[in-house]
Amino acid sequence: MTQPESACPGLHVAPERPGHVAIRWMRETRRSVRARVVAHTCDHCSPLAYELCASGGLLFVRRTDRTANTPEVRETERLPDARARRMWLDLLLGRAR
């Protein structure tokens, strides 16, 4: 049984806001051998989870959708720190999807 969102200590994505910006989600590139997860959303309360990842001096967001039998992983383009963190914040606040 999953805990109600209010009892979960994890980070959750806010509902989409009207006029939100569309994020360009691409297939997982496996461009990097390793990626470090800098921040992540709760993956217990929702089948859709996001991770802010760092690799090669750049950041990107990874989205894992577990609604189907096989998880689908998508990623954003690699971006400089400031742009990626702004996109991450917009995603969390519902201003981007």
C-alpha positions in Angstrom: 0.0 0.0 0.0 1.3 3.4 -0.9 1.3 6.2 1.6 -0.8 9.3 0.9 1.3 12.0 -0.8 1.0 14.2 2.3 2.7 11.5 4.4 5.5 10.8 1.9 8.7 12.5 2.6 9.7 12.4 -1.1 9.7 15.2 -3.6 6.6 15.4 -5.8 5.8 17.2 -9.1 3.0 19.8 -8.9 0.1 19.4 -11.3 0.5 21.0 -14.7 -0.2 24.7 -14.8 -2.2 26.3 -17.6 0.2 27.5 -20.3 3.0 25.2 -19.2 6.0 24.8 -21.5 6.5 21.5 -23.3 9.8 19.8 -22.6 11.4 17.9 -25.5 11.7 14.3 -24.3 14.1 12.1 -26.4 14.9 8.4 -26.2 17.5 7.5 -23.7 20.8 8.0 -25.5 23.2 6.2 -23.2 25.6 8.9 -24.3 27.3 8.7 -21.0 28.8 5.6 -19.3 27.8 7.0 -16.0 25.4 9.7 -14.8 25.1 10.9 -11.2 21.6 11.5 -9.8 21.6 15.0 -8.3 17.9 15.1 -7.3 14.9 12.9 -7.9 11.2 12.8 -7.3 9.3 10.1 -5.4 8.8 6.9 -7.3 6.5 5.3 -4.9 3.5 7.7 -5.1 3.4 7.9 -8.9 4.4 5.6 -11.8 6.1 8.6 -13.4 9.5 9.6 -11.8 12.0 12.2 -12.7 15.7 12.5 -12.0 18.1 15.4 -12.4 21.3 13.8 -13.6 24.9 15.1 -14.1 27.4 13.7 -16.6 30.4 15.1 -18.3 29.9 18.6 -16.8 26.3 18.9 -18.1 22.9 18.2 -16.5 19.8 16.6 -17.9 16.5 15.3 -16.7 15.6 11.6 -17.0 11.9 10.6 -17.0 10.9 7.0 -16.2 7.3 6.0 -16.9 6.3 2.8 -15.2 2.6 2.8 -16.3 3.2 0.0 -18.9 4.7 -3.5 -18.4 8.1 -2.2 -19.5 9.4 1.1 -18.1 9.9 3.8 -20.7 12.9 6.1 -20.1 13.2 9.5 -21.8 15.7 12.2 -21.4 16.1 15.9 -22.1 19.1 17.3 -23.9 22.3 17.9 -21.9 22.4 21.5 -20.7 24.6 23.8 -18.7 23.9 23.8 -15.0 21.8 27.0 -14.7 19.5 26.1 -17.7 19.0 22.5 -16.5 18.2 23.6 -12.9 15.7 26.1 -14.2 14.0 23.4 -16.3 14.1 21.1 -13.2 12.4 23.8 -11.1 9.8 24.5 -13.8 9.0 20.8 -14.0 8.6 20.5 -10.2 6.4 23.6 -10.1 4.1 22.4 -12.9 5.3 25.1 -15.3 6.9 22.6 -17.7 6.1 19.0 -18.8 
